[in-house]
Amino acid sequence: MTARPVDASFLRMLEGHSLTSAEVLYRMPDHPTLLQTFFWQFEDMAPDYPRLKRFLDHWEREIEAMIHSVRVMHRGLIAPKEIRLVRDGGELH
């Protein structure tokens, strides 16, 4: 039996990356009374959220829209109690 390569996204999960959602409420300069929403899902690491911080820094530098608020939702996809080592998985034909 040959060993299969480990999925890179699984390794990131073991390192602490997990699903993060960010809801950004913003105002465009031409319609300052209208709040608009941008919703984004991505992998990031709580509690520092480096990927989200890079995105928001980019937004403030490059995009004319003014951010009103950001709501962040985060859910770990793998917890330590969910990982079990399996000695023999068997075969299915």
Phi and psi in radians as a Rosetta constraint file:
Dihedral C 1 N 2 CA 2 C 2 CIRCULARHARMONIC -1.601 0.35
Dihedral N 2 CA 2 C 2 N 3 CIRCULARHARMONIC 2.537 0.35
Dihedral C 2 N 3 CA 3 C 3 CIRCULARHARMONIC -1.316 0.35
Dihedral N 3 CA 3 C 3 N 4 CIRCULARHARMONIC 2.372 0.35
Dihedral C 3 N 4 CA 4 C 4 CIRCULARHARMONIC -1.581 0.35
Dihedral N 4 CA 4 C 4 N 5 CIRCULARHARMONIC 2.574 0.35
Dihedral C 4 N 5 CA 5 C 5 CIRCULARHARMONIC -1.153 0.35
Dihedral N 5 CA 5 C 5 N 6 CIRCULARHARMONIC 2.539 0.35
Dihedral C 5 N 6 CA 6 C 6 CIRCULARHARMONIC -1.389 0.35
Dihedral N 6 CA 6 C 6 N 7 CIRCULARHARMONIC 2.355 0.35
Dihedral C 6 N 7 CA 7 C 7 CIRCULARHARMONIC -1.079 0.35
Dihedral N 7 CA 7 C 7 N 8 CIRCULARHARMONIC 2.284 0.35
Dihedral C 7 N 8 CA 8 C 8 CIRCULARHARMONIC -1.093 0.35
Dihedral N 8 CA 8 C 8 N 9 CIRCULARHARMONIC -0.644 0.35
Dihedral C 8 N 9 CA 9 C 9 CIRCULARHARMONIC -1.180 0.35
Dihedral N 9 CA 9 C 9 N 10 CIRCULARHARMONIC -0.583 0.35
Dihedral C 9 N 10 CA 10 C 10 CIRCULARHARMONIC -1.151 0.35
Dihedral N 10 CA 10 C 10 N 11 CIRCULARHARMONIC -0.725 0.35
Dihedral C 10 N 11 CA 11 C 11 CIRCULARHARMONIC -1.096 0.35
Dihedral N 11 CA 11 C 11 N 12 CIRCULARHARMONIC -0.681 0.35
Dihedral C 11 N 12 CA 12 C 12 CIRCULARHARMONIC -1.099 0.35
Dihedral N 12 CA 12 C 12 N 13 CIRCULARHARMONIC -0.676 0.35
Dihedral C 12 N 13 CA 13 C 13 CIRCULARHARMONIC -1.087 0.35
Dihedral N 13 CA 13 C 13 N 14 CIRCULARHARMONIC -0.713 0.35
Dihedral C 13 N 14 CA 14 C 14 CIRCULARHARMONIC -1.142 0.35
Dihedral N 14 CA 14 C 14 N 15 CIRCULARHARMONIC -0.504 0.35
Dihedral C 14 N 15 CA 15 C 15 CIRCULARHARMONIC -1.371 0.35
Dihedral N 15 CA 15 C 15 N 16 CIRCULARHARMONIC -0.185 0.35
Dihedral C 15 N 16 CA 16 C 16 CIRCULARHARMONIC 2.051 0.35
Dihedral N 16 CA 16 C 16 N 17 CIRCULARHARMONIC -0.105 0.35
Dihedral C 16 N 17 CA 17 C 17 CIRCULARHARMONIC -1.212 0.35
Dihedral N 17 CA 17 C 17 N 18 CIRCULARHARMONIC 2.454 0.35
Dihedral C 17 N 18 CA 18 C 18 CIRCULARHARMONIC -2.710 0.35
Dihedral N 18 CA 18 C 18 N 19 CIRCULARHARMONIC 3.031 0.35
Dihedral C 18 N 19 CA 19 C 19 CIRCULARHARMONIC -1.130 0.35
Dihedral N 19 CA 19 C 19 N 20 CIRCULARHARMONIC 2.251 0.35
Dihedral C 19 N 20 CA 20 C 20 CIRCULARHARMONIC -2.259 0.35
Dihedral N 20 CA 20 C 20 N 21 CIRCULARHARMONIC 2.422 0.35
Dihedral C 20 N 21 CA 21 C 21 CIRCULARHARMONIC -2.119 0.35
Dihedral N 21 CA 21 C 21 N 22 CIRCULARHARMONIC 2.406 0.35
Dihedral C 21 N 22 CA 22 C 22 CIRCULARHARMONIC -2.217 0.35
Dihedral N 22 CA 22 C 22 N 23 CIRCULARHARMONIC 2.264 0.35
Dihedral C 22 N 23 CA 23 C 23 CIRCULARHARMONIC -1.936 0.35
Dihedral N 23 CA 23 C 23 N 24 CIRCULARHARMONIC 2.025 0.35
Dihedral C 23 N 24 CA 24 C 24 CIRCULARHARMONIC -1.871 0.35
Dihedral N 24 CA 24 C 24 N 25 CIRCULARHARMONIC 2.097 0.35
Dihedral C 24 N 25 CA 25 C 25 CIRCULARHARMONIC -1.686 0.35
Dihedral N 25 CA 25 C 25 N 26 CIRCULARHARMONIC 2.288 0.35
Dihedral C 25 N 26 CA 26 C 26 CIRCULARHARMONIC -2.526 0.35
Dihedral N 26 CA 26 C 26 N 27 CIRCULARHARMONIC 2.869 0.35
Dihedral C 26 N 27 CA 27 C 27 CIRCULARHARMONIC -2.153 0.35
Dihedral N 27 CA 27 C 27 N 28 CIRCULARHARMONIC 2.358 0.35
Dihedral C 27 N 28 CA 28 C 28 CIRCULARHARMONIC -1.514 0.35
Dihedral N 28 CA 28 C 28 N 29 CIRCULARHARMONIC 2.562 0.35
Dihedral C 28 N 29 CA 29 C 29 CIRCULARHARMONIC -1.054 0.35
Dihedral N 29 CA 29 C 29 N 30 CIRCULARHARMONIC -0.566 0.35
Dihedral C 29 N 30 CA 30 C 30 CIRCULARHARMONIC -1.405 0.35
Dihedral N 30 CA 30 C 30 N 31 CIRCULARHARMONIC -0.222 0.35
Dihedral C 30 N 31 CA 31 C 31 CIRCULARHARMONIC -2.410 0.35
Dihedral N 31 CA 31 C 31 N 32 CIRCULARHARMONIC 1.213 0.35
Dihedral C 31 N 32 CA 32 C 32 CIRCULARHARMONIC -1.162 0.35
Dihedral N 32 CA 32 C 32 N 33 CIRCULARHARMONIC -0.315 0.35
Dihedral C 32 N 33 CA 33 C 33 CIRCULARHARMONIC -1.571 0.35
Dihedral N 33 CA 33 C 33 N 34 CIRCULARHARMONIC -0.109 0.35
Dihedral C 33 N 34 CA 34 C 34 CIRCULARHARMONIC -1.769 0.35
Dihedral N 34 CA 34 C 34 N 35 CIRCULARHARMONIC 2.108 0.35
Dihedral C 34 N 35 CA 35 C 35 CIRCULARHARMONIC -1.544 0.35
Dihedral N 35 CA 35 C 35 N 36 CIRCULARHARMONIC 2.300 0.35
Dihedral C 35 N 36 CA 36 C 36 CIRCULARHARMONIC -2.059 0.35
Dihedral N 36 CA 36 C 36 N 37 CIRCULARHARMONIC 2.812 0.35
Dihedral C 36 N 37 CA 37 C 37 CIRCULARHARMONIC -2.131 0.35
Dihedral N 37 CA 37 C 37 N 38 CIRCULARHARMONIC 2.407 0.35
Dihedral C 37 N 38 CA 38 C 38 CIRCULARHARMONIC -2.167 0.35
Dihedral N 38 CA 38 C 38 N 39 CIRCULARHARMONIC 2.202 0.35
Dihedral C 38 N 39 CA 39 C 39 CIRCULARHARMONIC -2.056 0.35
Dihedral N 39 CA 39 C 39 N 40 CIRCULARHARMONIC 2.332 0.35
Dihedral C 39 N 40 CA 40 C 40 CIRCULARHARMONIC -2.462 0.35
Dihedral N 40 CA 40 C 40 N 41 CIRCULARHARMONIC 2.357 0.35
Dihedral C 40 N 41 CA 41 C 41 CIRCULARHARMONIC -2.065 0.35
Dihedral N 41 CA 41 C 41 N 42 CIRCULARHARMONIC 2.427 0.35
Dihedral C 41 N 42 CA 42 C 42 CIRCULARHARMONIC -2.861 0.35
Dihedral N 42 CA 42 C 42 N 43 CIRCULARHARMONIC 2.977 0.35
Dihedral C 42 N 43 CA 43 C 43 CIRCULARHARMONIC -1.603 0.35
Dihedral N 43 CA 43 C 43 N 44 CIRCULARHARMONIC 2.348 0.35
Dihedral C 43 N 44 CA 44 C 44 CIRCULARHARMONIC -2.668 0.35
Dihedral N 44 CA 44 C 44 N 45 CIRCULARHARMONIC 3.029 0.35
Dihedral C 44 N 45 CA 45 C 45 CIRCULARHARMONIC -1.989 0.35
Dihedral N 45 CA 45 C 45 N 46 CIRCULARHARMONIC 2.057 0.35
Dihedral C 45 N 46 CA 46 C 46 CIRCULARHARMONIC -1.392 0.35
Dihedral N 46 CA 46 C 46 N 47 CIRCULARHARMONIC 2.646 0.35
Dihedral C 46 N 47 CA 47 C 47 CIRCULARHARMONIC -1.663 0.35
Dihedral N 47 CA 47 C 47 N 48 CIRCULARHARMONIC 0.025 0.35
Dihedral C 47 N 48 CA 48 C 48 CIRCULARHARMONIC -1.471 0.35
Dihedral N 48 CA 48 C 48 N 49 CIRCULARHARMONIC -0.490 0.35
Dihedral C 48 N 49 CA 49 C 49 CIRCULARHARMONIC 0.862 0.35
Dihedral N 49 CA 49 C 49 N 50 CIRCULARHARMONIC 1.062 0.35
Dihedral C 49 N 50 CA 50 C 50 CIRCULARHARMONIC -1.087 0.35
Dihedral N 50 CA 50 C 50 N 51 CIRCULARHARMONIC -0.664 0.35
Dihedral C 50 N 51 CA 51 C 51 CIRCULARHARMONIC -1.178 0.35
Dihedral N 51 CA 51 C 51 N 52 CIRCULARHARMONIC -0.731 0.35
Dihedral C 51 N 52 CA 52 C 52 CIRCULARHARMONIC -1.103 0.35
Dihedral N 52 CA 52 C 52 N 53 CIRCULARHARMONIC -0.734 0.35
Dihedral C 52 N 53 CA 53 C 53 CIRCULARHARMONIC -1.090 0.35
Dihedral N 53 CA 53 C 53 N 54 CIRCULARHARMONIC -0.719 0.35
Dihedral C 53 N 54 CA 54 C 54 CIRCULARHARMONIC -1.088 0.35
Dihedral N 54 CA 54 C 54 N 55 CIRCULARHARMONIC -0.733 0.35
Dihedral C 54 N 55 CA 55 C 55 CIRCULARHARMONIC -1.086 0.35
Dihedral N 55 CA 55 C 55 N 56 CIRCULARHARMONIC -0.819 0.35
Dihedral C 55 N 56 CA 56 C 56 CIRCULARHARMONIC -1.171 0.35
Dihedral N 56 CA 56 C 56 N 57 CIRCULARHARMONIC -0.622 0.35
Dihedral C 56 N 57 CA 57 C 57 CIRCULARHARMONIC -1.085 0.35
Dihedral N 57 CA 57 C 57 N 58 CIRCULARHARMONIC -0.773 0.35
Dihedral C 57 N 58 CA 58 C 58 CIRCULARHARMONIC -1.054 0.35
Dihedral N 58 CA 58 C 58 N 59 CIRCULARHARMONIC -0.790 0.35
Dihedral C 58 N 59 CA 59 C 59 CIRCULARHARMONIC -0.993 0.35
Dihedral N 59 CA 59 C 59 N 60 CIRCULARHARMONIC -0.854 0.35
Dihedral C 59 N 60 CA 60 C 60 CIRCULARHARMONIC -1.144 0.35
Dihedral N 60 CA 60 C 60 N 61 CIRCULARHARMONIC -0.560 0.35
Dihedral C 60 N 61 CA 61 C 61 CIRCULARHARMONIC -1.381 0.35
Dihedral N 61 CA 61 C 61 N 62 CIRCULARHARMONIC -0.715 0.35
Dihedral C 61 N 62 CA 62 C 62 CIRCULARHARMONIC -1.912 0.35
Dihedral N 62 CA 62 C 62 N 63 CIRCULARHARMONIC -0.299 0.35
Dihedral C 62 N 63 CA 63 C 63 CIRCULARHARMONIC -1.978 0.35
Dihedral N 63 CA 63 C 63 N 64 CIRCULARHARMONIC 2.376 0.35
Dihedral C 63 N 64 CA 64 C 64 CIRCULARHARMONIC -1.251 0.35
Dihedral N 64 CA 64 C 64 N 65 CIRCULARHARMONIC -0.387 0.35
Dihedral C 64 N 65 CA 65 C 65 CIRCULARHARMONIC -1.161 0.35
Dihedral N 65 CA 65 C 65 N 66 CIRCULARHARMONIC 2.422 0.35
Dihedral C 65 N 66 CA 66 C 66 CIRCULARHARMONIC -1.619 0.35
Dihedral N 66 CA 66 C 66 N 67 CIRCULARHARMONIC 2.171 0.35
Dihedral C 66 N 67 CA 67 C 67 CIRCULARHARMONIC -1.255 0.35
Dihedral N 67 CA 67 C 67 N 68 CIRCULARHARMONIC 2.247 0.35
Dihedral C 67 N 68 CA 68 C 68 CIRCULARHARMONIC -1.567 0.35
Dihedral N 68 CA 68 C 68 N 69 CIRCULARHARMONIC -0.854 0.35
Dihedral C 68 N 69 CA 69 C 69 CIRCULARHARMONIC -2.816 0.35
Dihedral N 69 CA 69 C 69 N 70 CIRCULARHARMONIC 2.782 0.35
Dihedral C 69 N 70 CA 70 C 70 CIRCULARHARMONIC -2.289 0.35
Dihedral N 70 CA 70 C 70 N 71 CIRCULARHARMONIC 2.228 0.35
Dihedral C 70 N 71 CA 71 C 71 CIRCULARHARMONIC -1.977 0.35
Dihedral N 71 CA 71 C 71 N 72 CIRCULARHARMONIC 2.268 0.35
Dihedral C 71 N 72 CA 72 C 72 CIRCULARHARMONIC -2.036 0.35
Dihedral N 72 CA 72 C 72 N 73 CIRCULARHARMONIC 2.292 0.35
Dihedral C 72 N 73 CA 73 C 73 CIRCULARHARMONIC -2.085 0.35
Dihedral N 73 CA 73 C 73 N 74 CIRCULARHARMONIC 2.381 0.35
Dihedral C 73 N 74 CA 74 C 74 CIRCULARHARMONIC -2.420 0.35
Dihedral N 74 CA 74 C 74 N 75 CIRCULARHARMONIC 2.389 0.35
Dihedral C 74 N 75 CA 75 C 75 CIRCULARHARMONIC -2.447 0.35
Dihedral N 75 CA 75 C 75 N 76 CIRCULARHARMONIC 2.094 0.35
Dihedral C 75 N 76 CA 76 C 76 CIRCULARHARMONIC -1.180 0.35
Dihedral N 76 CA 76 C 76 N 77 CIRCULARHARMONIC 2.285 0.35
Dihedral C 76 N 77 CA 77 C 77 CIRCULARHARMONIC -1.495 0.35
Dihedral N 77 CA 77 C 77 N 78 CIRCULARHARMONIC -0.465 0.35
Dihedral C 77 N 78 CA 78 C 78 CIRCULARHARMONIC -2.310 0.35
Dihedral N 78 CA 78 C 78 N 79 CIRCULARHARMONIC 2.234 0.35
Dihedral C 78 N 79 CA 79 C 79 CIRCULARHARMONIC -1.935 0.35
Dihedral N 79 CA 79 C 79 N 80 CIRCULARHARMONIC 2.673 0.35
Dihedral C 79 N 80 CA 80 C 80 CIRCULARHARMONIC -0.943 0.35
Dihedral N 80 CA 80 C 80 N 81 CIRCULARHARMONIC -0.612 0.35
Dihedral C 80 N 81 CA 81 C 81 CIRCULARHARMONIC -1.230 0.35
Dihedral N 81 CA 81 C 81 N 82 CIRCULARHARMONIC -0.266 0.35
Dihedral C 81 N 82 CA 82 C 82 CIRCULARHARMONIC -1.511 0.35
Dihedral N 82 CA 82 C 82 N 83 CIRCULARHARMONIC -0.204 0.35
Dihedral C 82 N 83 CA 83 C 83 CIRCULARHARMONIC -1.713 0.35
Dihedral N 83 CA 83 C 83 N 84 CIRCULARHARMONIC 2.155 0.35
Dihedral C 83 N 84 CA 84 C 84 CIRCULARHARMONIC -2.271 0.35
Dihedral N 84 CA 84 C 84 N 85 CIRCULARHARMONIC 2.419 0.35
Dihedral C 84 N 85 CA 85 C 85 CIRCULARHARMONIC -1.411 0.35
Dihedral N 85 CA 85 C 85 N 86 CIRCULARHARMONIC 2.347 0.35
Dihedral C 85 N 86 CA 86 C 86 CIRCULARHARMONIC -1.931 0.35
Dihedral N 86 CA 86 C 86 N 87 CIRCULARHARMONIC 2.187 0.35
Dihedral C 86 N 87 CA 87 C 87 CIRCULARHARMONIC -1.302 0.35
Dihedral N 87 CA 87 C 87 N 88 CIRCULARHARMONIC -0.843 0.35
Dihedral C 87 N 88 CA 88 C 88 CIRCULARHARMONIC -2.416 0.35
Dihedral N 88 CA 88 C 88 N 89 CIRCULARHARMONIC 2.000 0.35
Dihedral C 88 N 89 CA 89 C 89 CIRCULARHARMONIC -1.459 0.35
Dihedral N 89 CA 89 C 89 N 90 CIRCULARHARMONIC -0.280 0.35
Dihedral C 89 N 90 CA 90 C 90 CIRCULARHARMONIC 1.364 0.35
Dihedral N 90 CA 90 C 90 N 91 CIRCULARHARMONIC -3.099 0.35
Dihedral C 90 N 91 CA 91 C 91 CIRCULARHARMONIC -2.305 0.35
Dihedral N 91 CA 91 C 91 N 92 CIRCULARHARMONIC 2.571 0.35
Dihedral C 91 N 92 CA 92 C 92 CIRCULARHARMONIC -2.202 0.35
Dihedral N 92 CA 92 C 92 N 93 CIRCULARHARMONIC 2.199 0.35
